Amino acid sequence: MSAREDVLARIREANRGAGAPPPPDVPRDYHRSGDHPPGAPEVLALFRDRLVDYKATVIDAPADGVPAAIRAALAQLTGPVVVPPGLPDDWVPGAVVDGADGVGTLSPADLDASAAVVTACAAACATTGTIALDGSPDQGRRALTLVPDVYVCVVRADQVVHTVPELVAALHPPSPITFISGPSATSDIELERVEGVHGPRTLIVVLTDGS
């Protein structure tokens, strides 16, 4: 028996013994909702502020202006644009579709050679500026939004909630959830910020008031 196993065994034995204290109750009296409903002007303003603070770009668009907003976001790029199979066809005409039925067909090299990826999202949180993906057909697999250098995400106003508990409640637990708060960035021991190490270097959010 290793030292670690010996220590753990003694802890388990002590917990089984007489007089062991019962586990404490976990308080659940935290706030479960925000001060404003999803999509409220105050919520959207806070969401924009958080995204800009994270060095993301925000483009506002009406429901029928999403394709035009995406074109504006991709205007300076050259190369293929990748989309998940469930994205509306008119959002990115001529894009490369990554498979179907949740199974990706593009290799990591294919994704790396693409100029950008465009997806929808599952939900978003204004307080933290976080976008959540759940692997739905209009979002695709995780690699799709991890490898390309530019990520364009379309977020509906009614998907933006005020607080983190509301965000978690809006998601389906068994789904492969991914949380994104701004472009990929990290800092070394001297606090030198480096972007694009673990994911897209550029995040562009198209915030639309339509469905």
MODATA-V178000 format. One record per residue. N is the residue number from 1. RES is the residue in one small letter. OMEGA is omega as a letter, one per 30 degrees, with the letter a starting at -180 (999 if undefined). D_CENTER is the distance of its C-alpha to the mean C-alpha in Angstrom with 2 decimals. Layout:
n:res:omega:d_center
N:RES:OMEGA:D_CENTER
N:RES:OMEGA:D_CENTER
This chain:
n:res:omega:d_center
1:m:l:43.30
2:s:l:41.11
3:a:l:40.98
4:r:a:37.42
5:e:l:38.50
6:d:l:41.58
7:v:a:39.73
8:l:l:37.29
9:a:l:40.27
10:r:l:42.13
11:i:l:39.20
12:r:a:38.98
13:e:l:42.75
14:a:l:42.78
15:n:l:40.19
16:r:a:42.36
17:g:l:45.46
18:a:l:47.27
19:g:l:46.13
20:a:a:42.51
21:p:l:40.53
22:p:l:38.22
23:p:a:34.50
24:p:l:33.59
25:d:l:31.85
26:v:a:28.24
27:p:l:28.02
28:r:a:25.78
29:d:l:26.86
30:y:a:23.71
31:h:l:22.42
32:r:l:20.49
33:s:a:20.12
34:g:a:20.09
35:d:a:22.94
36:h:l:21.67
37:p:l:20.50
38:p:l:17.25
39:g:l:17.56
40:a:a:20.48
41:p:l:21.43
42:e:l:21.08
43:v:a:17.50
44:l:l:16.58
45:a:l:18.64
46:l:l:16.97
47:f:l:13.44
48:r:a:15.01
49:d:a:16.74
50:r:a:13.86
51:l:l:12.08
52:v:l:15.54
53:d:l:16.19
54:y:a:13.35
55:k:l:15.16
56:a:l:12.83
57:t:a:14.89
58:v:l:14.94
59:i:l:17.13
60:d:a:18.48
61:a:l:19.83
62:p:a:21.84
63:a:a:21.17
64:d:a:23.65
65:g:a:22.49
66:v:l:19.10
67:p:l:20.80
68:a:l:22.66
69:a:l:19.69
70:i:l:17.99
71:r:l:21.41
72:a:a:21.63
73:a:a:18.35
74:l:a:19.71
75:a:a:23.30
76:q:a:23.86
77:l:l:22.50
78:t:a:24.72
79:g:a:23.97
80:p:l:22.24
81:v:a:18.95
82:v:l:17.05
83:v:l:15.55
84:p:a:14.82
85:p:a:17.99
86:g:l:17.05
87:l:l:16.25
88:p:a:19.24
89:d:a:21.95
90:d:l:22.89
91:w:a:19.60
92:v:a:20.18
93:p:l:23.74
94:g:a:24.78
95:a:l:21.39
96:v:a:21.29
97:v:a:19.90
98:d:l:18.39
99:g:a:20.56
100:a:l:20.66
101:d:l:20.31
102:g:l:17.29
103:v:a:19.40
104:g:a:18.57
105:t:a:21.68
106:l:l:20.75
107:s:l:21.55
108:p:l:19.72
109:a:l:22.46
110:d:l:21.83
111:l:a:18.15
112:d:a:19.32
113:a:a:21.96
114:s:a:19.77
115:a:a:19.37
116:a:l:15.88
117:v:l:13.40
118:v:l:12.64
119:t:l:10.51
120:a:l:9.95
121:c:l:7.25
122:a:a:8.28
123:a:l:8.28
124:a:a:7.75
125:c:a:9.92
126:a:a:12.58
127:t:a:14.10
128:t:a:11.43
129:g:a:9.72
130:t:l:6.29
131:i:a:3.79
132:a:l:3.56
133:l:a:4.80
134:d:l:8.34
135:g:l:10.30
136:s:a:12.31
137:p:l:14.70
138:d:l:13.08
139:q:l:9.85
140:g:a:11.83
141:r:a:11.87
142:r:a:9.74
143:a:a:12.36
144:l:a:12.01
145:t:a:8.93
146:l:a:10.39
147:v:a:13.98
148:p:a:14.63
149:d:a:15.23
150:v:a:13.97
151:y:l:10.75
152:v:a:11.38
153:c:l:9.01
154:v:a:11.19
155:v:l:10.60
156:r:a:13.70
157:a:a:15.37
158:d:l:16.03
159:q:a:12.42
160:v:l:12.19
161:v:a:13.78
162:h:a:15.60
163:t:l:14.99
164:v:l:12.94
165:p:l:15.47
166:e:l:14.95
167:l:a:11.20
168:v:a:12.19
169:a:a:15.11
170:a:a:13.30
171:l:a:11.66
172:h:a:13.98
173:p:a:14.64
174:p:a:15.93
175:s:l:12.92
176:p:a:10.96
177:i:l:7.89
178:t:l:4.99
179:f:a:3.61
180:i:l:3.35
181:s:l:6.72
182:g:l:8.75
183:p:l:10.24
184:s:l:11.19
185:a:l:14.29
186:t:l:16.87
187:s:l:20.39
188:d:a:23.59
189:i:l:26.36
190:e:l:27.70
191:l:l:24.43
192:e:a:24.21
193:r:l:20.69
194:v:a:19.63
195:e:l:16.66
196:g:a:15.29
197:v:a:16.40
198:h:a:13.49
199:g:a:11.39
200:p:l:11.69
201:r:a:14.21
202:t:l:13.52
203:l:l:10.66
204:i:a:12.24
205:v:l:11.09
206:v:a:13.69
207:l:a:14.22
208:t:a:16.71
209:d:a:19.06
210:g:a:19.70
211:s:999:18.67
